Amino acid sequence: MGRNTTTPGDAGTTARPPGGAVRGRPGGRSLTGSLAGVALLLGGCASFSPDAGLSVASEYASLELGKDIAKSSDQGIAPSAEARVDALLRRPLTADGAVQVALLRNRGLQAAFNGLGVSEAQYVQATLPHAPTFSITQWGLGFNTEIERSVAASVLDLATLPARAEIARQRFRGDQYNAADQVLKLAGEARRQFYRTVAANQAIAFLEQALASTESASTLTQQLGETGALNKLEQAREHAFYSELGAQLAKARVQQRAERERLTRLLGLWGRDIEFRLPKDLPALPKRLVDGRGIEVEALRRRADVQAARFELQSLVGQFGLDQATGFISVFDVGFANQYARSRTFESGAAPKVDKGSLNGFSADLTIPIYDFGTTAVRGAKEAYLATANRLAERAVNARSEVREAYQRYRGQYDITRHYQTSVLPLRRTIQDQALLQYSGMLLDVTTLIIDARARILSNIQAIEAKRDFWIAATDLKAATVGGGFSADNFGGEAAGGTPGESLAVGTPGG
């Protein structure tokens, strides 16, 4: 980004009274030059950063997520970012790949980056002193005229410029951490939705396999019924189970399409890019779990939203002190004034007489607070400071609680998923094998076989959902530690709608 081209000296030099023809004391020019010199000394104008203020967000993305971010308006980075997205979309997306695509393509995040650019512009503007004001007044037309010229600058503005610049810097730093929190939030949402979408795909694949097996059993039942080996009740139960499973598969497909569209929106994809591919199964459980010791301290140290609140509080501390210092006198302007007069008189028999005169002086404007003596401004600043301090304290308390809750969900969901994989599913597999053997030996009726098949399908669907919920819980734990909008609503996929095995959990076969 280019540097700010407006300097405090520009305004000061243009405000000099015109007039090589004006006769005045040299003190006027000296005062104007002094005001410009003070402005230049105290201004210390900030420059626009080369990365548009994204240094904090980039650091969080790199250190906490292992990802990159880019501003789409940056012509030096945007082409390489697009090439990277294209490369990621050419192969099946992983969770990390989905997060990277979202960080480079999501337009909502780009809008947040643009908002940060506005904040930086306001910060740079706040470091510049207010330009002096120049006024000119003329009385009369023609040769007989009087002209009054003045240039004034705010002494109070120049004196408080360093304090106001520091307040603006703290606010901008807070906005930088807010932008980082937006990066973390999008990354968390994309990762959660990735797991929901892959889980929906995996559930459909299992239901399709189960439906194919059930279709074969239904056909066999019909043939046995034609031979008289099965009565109509047993045939109806088998056919009803097949029909119910088909309806459940159709419902799961609708849900899967909705989950994929949610992921597509988060990734910011359109056109041919929406044909991206996903893995068939969810990732395996990690071999090592996150250590829960010291996570509360880590959350307070690393969370972007907590850091943003701290900088907001620091800016209000400065604003409160400034309002206290300037509460009684809020306007104090001084300036140089020049009055120039020219007239021509005529006397009979003599040449016209020309009179010229110039008078220099000083001006001062001072606001007299005859109503509240700055009490309202100071009181308002104090209440704003206390409100922000309380919000920061609340955020710190909530951060501790959220990270504890997230860790409990993380560990609990890991144990649940492991239980399904090591106990429930193997037992269901054994029950299925033994039931088929007994059914083949005419030791088991079709009703019991259908009940066992229904229970096995439900257990497998719940095992898929348990693994999905573990990975969502792992994402929530990360969000609760570094920032990104942790919410208990993210757990279990409640926001995504019903689960594929819901209607299989209740009722009797064919009932």
N, C-alpha and C positions, 0 to 999 in steps of 0.2 A: 504494500500500500504506500502511496506517496505521503510525504510529510505535509503537515498543514502549512499552506502558503501564506496565511495571515499571521503577521507578527505584531506585537504591541507597538513597535515603532512605526508601522504603516499609518495607524490611526493618528498618532501624535504628530507626524510631519504634515499631514494634509490639513490639520486644524490650525496651522499658523495663519494669522491675519494676512490677507493679501496687501500688497501695497508698497511698491518701491517709492511711490509718490507721497506716502503718508509720513508725516514728520512726527515721530514719537520717541519716547525714551527707550533705550535699548533694553530696559528691564522686562518689557513685554515678551520679546523673543526669548530672553533668558528663562522666563517662567515657563513658557511653552516647552522649551527644550528640556527643562527640568522635569516637567510632568511626563514627557515621553521617556526620559531616562529612568524615572522611577518605575514607570510601567514596564519597561524592558527589563529592569533589574528584578522586579517582583513577579513578573509574569511567569517566567520559566515554563513557557507553553509546552504541553505534552505533544507527542507525535503519534500518529496512527501506527499501530503495531504491524509488522510484516505479515502476521498470520491472522489479522482481523480479530484479535482478542481470543483466539481459540487455543492458546497455550495450555490452559488448565484442563479444558475438555480433551485435548489431544493427549495430555499426560495421563488422565484417568483412563482414556480408551486404550492407551498403550500398556500401562502398568497393571491395571485391574482387569482388562478384558483381553489384552493381547491383540487389539484391533486398531485399525486406522480410521480416521475421519477426514473428510475433505469438504470444502465449500464449493458448491457447484459453479459459483461465479468466478472462482479462481481459475483463470485460463491456463495457468501453469501446471495445475494439479488435476483438474477435471478430466482431461483425456486419459491419463493413466488410471484414474479411478474407474472410469467406464470400462477400460480394457480389463481391469481386474474383476469387475462384476461379470463381464461376459465370460471370462475364464472360469469363474465359479459356477456359472449357470450351465456350462457345457457338460458338467459331470453331476452325479447325484449330490444334492446339498447335505452337508452335515449341520449340526447345531451351530458350530462355530462359523461355517460358511453362511448360514442364514443370517446370523448376527452381523457379519461383515457386509453382506448385501444391503441389509436394512440401514446400516450406518452410512452407506454411500448413496443409497437411492431414495430413502424416505424423504418426501417433500416437507412433511411436518417438522422434521429435524432441521432441514435447510431453512425453514422459516424461523426456527429458534436461533439459528446462527445469524440470520439477518437481523433479528431483534437484538442480538449481542452487538452487531455492528452499529445499530442505532445508539445503544448504550455507550459504546466507545466514542462515538461522535459527540454525545452529550458530555462525556468526561473531558475530551479535548477542548470543547467549547468552554467548559467551566474553568479551565486553567488559563484562559485568556482574560486580560482585564477589559472592562467595558471601555468602548471607544469614547474619547472626549467629544463633547457636543459643541458645535459651532453655530452661532446665530448672527444674523445681520438684519438691521432695521434701517430703513431710509425714510426721511421726511422731506417732502418737497420734490419737485421735478425741475429739470433744466439745470441752470447754473447755480441757482440758490438751493442748496440742499444740505441736509445733515445726515450723516451715516453713523450708525452705532454698530460696532462689531465686538463679539465676545467669544471666547473659547473657555470651556469649563470642564473639569474632570472631578470625579468623586474621590476625595481623599479616603473616605471610609472604605470604598470599594478596593482601592489599592492596598490599604492597610490590612484588609481581611482576605486578600486574594490567596495567600499561602494556606490559610485555614480552609477556605472554600475549596481550593484545589485538592487538599487532602481528603475532605469529605467526599468529593466527587470520585477520588481514586478508590476509597473504601467501597463506595456504592458499585463502582465498576467491577471491583474484585468480587463482590458478592454476586453480581450478574454473571461473571465468568464461572463461578461455582454452580450457579443455577443452570447454566448451559451444560456443564458437565453432568449435572443430575439428569437433564433431559437425555443426554447420550446414554447414561446408565439405564434410565427408564425404558427407552426404546429397545436397548439390547436385551433387557429382561423380558419385555413383552414378546419380542421376536423369538427368544429361546423357548419361552413357555408355549407359545403357539406352535412352534416347530414340534415339540413333544406331543402336543394334543393331536396334531395332524398325522404324525407318524403312527401314533397309537390307534387313531381311527382307521388308517390303512391296514394296520396289523389285525385289528378286530374284524374287518371285512374279509381279509384273507382267511382267517380262521372260520368265520361263519360260512364262507363259500365252500370250504373243505367239508365242514359239518353238514351243509345242505346236500352236497353231492353224496355223502355217505347215507344220509337220511332218505334221499331219493331212491337209492338202490334198495334200502330196507323197505320203503313203501311199495316199490314195484314187486319185491319178493312177497310181501304180505298179501298183495292183490292176487298173485299167482297161487299162494297157499289157500287163500279164500275160495278161489275157483275150484280147488280140489277138495274143499271141505275141511282142510286141516285147521283153519282159523275161522272163528265165528265173526259175524258182522261187527260186534262191539269192538273186538280186538283190531279188526281192520280199520274201523273208524278212528280209533285212538292213534294208530300209526299214521294214517293220512292227515289227521288233525295236527299232529306234531310236525309233520313235514310242511304243512301250510303255515303254521305259526312261525316256523323257523324262516320260511321264505319272506313273510311279512317283516320279521325282525331284520333280515338282511337288507330289505328295501329301506327300512328306517335308518339303518346304519349307513347306507350309501348316501342318503340325504344329509345326514350329520357330517359325513366325511367331506362332502362337497362344501358345506358351510365352513368347516374347519380350514380347508384349503384356501377358500376365499379370504378368510380372516388373515391367514398367513401372507397371502398375496398382497393384501392392503398394507400390512406392516412392512413388507419388503419393498413396497413402492414400485411394483412391476406392472407392466401392461404390454399389449401387443403379443408378439411371439414369446416374450420372456415368461409369460404365465404358464408355459408348458414345462417349467422346471421339474426335475425329477427328485424324488425323495427315497431314502432307504426303505427297505421292506420292514425292518424291525427296529425297535428301540435299542439304544446302546445297552450293553451289559452293565451290571452293577459295578461300581468301582471297587478295586481291591483294598483301598485304604480310604477311611472316612476322614472328614475334616475334624480337627481337634477342637473341642468346645472350650478349652481353657483360655481365658483372657479375651473372649469374643466381645464382651461388653466394652472393654477399653479400646479394642480395635475399632469397634463401630463408632465410638465418639471421636476417635482420631482420624478415621478415614472417610466417614460419610460426607458426601458432597453437600447435602442439604444442611447438615449441621455447620459446616464451614461457611456456607452462604449466609446462614443466620448470624454467625459470629461477625462477619464483615458488615452486615446490615446494622448490627448493634454498634459496632465501632463508628460507623458513619453517623449514627444518631447521637453518640456521645459527643462527637465533634460539633454536630449541629446544635446540641443543647448548650455547649460551651460558647459557641458563636452567638447564639440568641441571647445568652446572658450578657455577653460583652457588648452587644449592639442593641440591647433591648431599649435603652433610654434614648439613644441617638441612632436612628436608622438611616438618615440621609445627611450627608455633609459634603457639599460640593463647593469647590473654590475655582476661580478662574481669573482670566485677564480680560479687561474690557478696554476698548478704544473708541472714542467719539471724535469724529472728524466733521468739520463744518466748512463750507465754502459759500461765499456770497459776493455779489457785485453791486456796487452803488454808483449812481450817476450824479454828477454835479455840473451845473451849467458852465459851459465854457471850459470844462476840464475833461480829461480822459477818464473813462470808468475806473473805479477803484476796486481792486479785487482783494478780499479778505479771506484768509485761510487759517484754520486753527485745528489743533489736534490735542486731545486730552486723554491720557492713559489712566487706568484705575484698576481696581480689583473688585471681584464679586464673591459672595459667599451665600450658599443656601443651606439652611439648617431646619430640620423638622423638629418642631416643639411638641412633644407627646403630652398634650394637656389633658388627655382622656384616660389613658391606662398606663402611661410610663413604661411601656413594653411588657406589662404583666401578662397580657394574653399570649403573646408570642412565646414567652418563657414558659408559661404554664402548658401550652400546647406541645412545645418541644419536650418538656419533662414527661408528660403523659405518653407521648409517642415513644420516648426512650424506655419507660417502664413497661409499656405494652410489648415492645420488642424483646426486652429482657425476659419477660414472662414467657413469650413464645419460644425463645431459645431454651429456657429451662424446661418447658414442656416437651420440646423436640428432643432434648437430651434424655429425659425420662422415658419418652416413647421409644427412642432408639434402643435403649437398654432392654426394654420389655420386648420389642419387636425381634431383636436378635436372639433373645432367649426363646421366644415362641418359635421362631424359624428353626432354631437348632433342635428343639424338641420334635417338631414335625419331621425334620430331616432324619433324625435317628429313628423315630418311630416308624416312619414310612419305609426306611431301609429294612427294619426288622420284619415288617409286614410282607414286603416283597420277597425277602429271603424265605419266609415261612411258606409262602405260596410255592416257591420254586423247589424247596427241599422237602416239603411235607404234603401239601394239599394236592398239587398236580401229580406227583408219583402215586399217591393213594388213589386218585381218580383214575389213573391209567390202569392200576391193578384191578380196581373194581370193574372197569370196562372189559378188560380181558377175561376175568372170571365170569362175568355176566354172559358174555358171548359164548363161552364154553358151556355153561349150564343151559343157556337157551338152545344151543345146538343139540344138547343131550336131552331136550324136552324136560329139563328140571326147573325151568324158569319161564313164567308167562311173559307176554309182550308188554304188559303194563309195567312190570318191574324194570324191564329193559329200557322203556321210554323214560321212566323216572331217573334211572341212572344216566342215560344219555343227556337228559336235560340238565342234571346237576353238573355233569362234566363240562358241558358247554359254558354254563354259568361260571364255573370255577376258572376256566381258561380266560374268559372275558375279564373276570375280576383280577386275575393275575396280570393281564395286560394293563389294566387300569392302575393297579398298584405300582407297577414299574413306571408308568407315566407320572403318577403322583409323586414318586420319589424324585424323579428328575425335575419336576416343577418345584418340589420342596428344596432341592439343591439350589435352584435358581433363586428362590425366595431367600435362602440363607445368604447368598452372595449379595442380593439387593439390600438385605437388612444390615449387612456389614459395611458396604461401600456406598450405598445409595441407589436410588432407582425406583422408588415407590413401592416398597413392600406392602402387601395387603393380604390379609387372611382369605379374602375372596378368591385369590389366585389358586388356593389349595383345592385339589380334588376335581378341578375342571367344572365346578358348579355353573360358572358363567357360560360354559359351552353347551349346556343342555343336558338331556338325559343320556344314560349310558346304554350301549347296545344290548346288554343282557338284562335290562330292567324287567321286561315282561316275562322273561324266562324264570325269574326268581320266585314267582308266586303261582298259585293255581295248581290244578291237577292236569295230567295229560288229557288233552281233548276237552278239558272242562272250561 
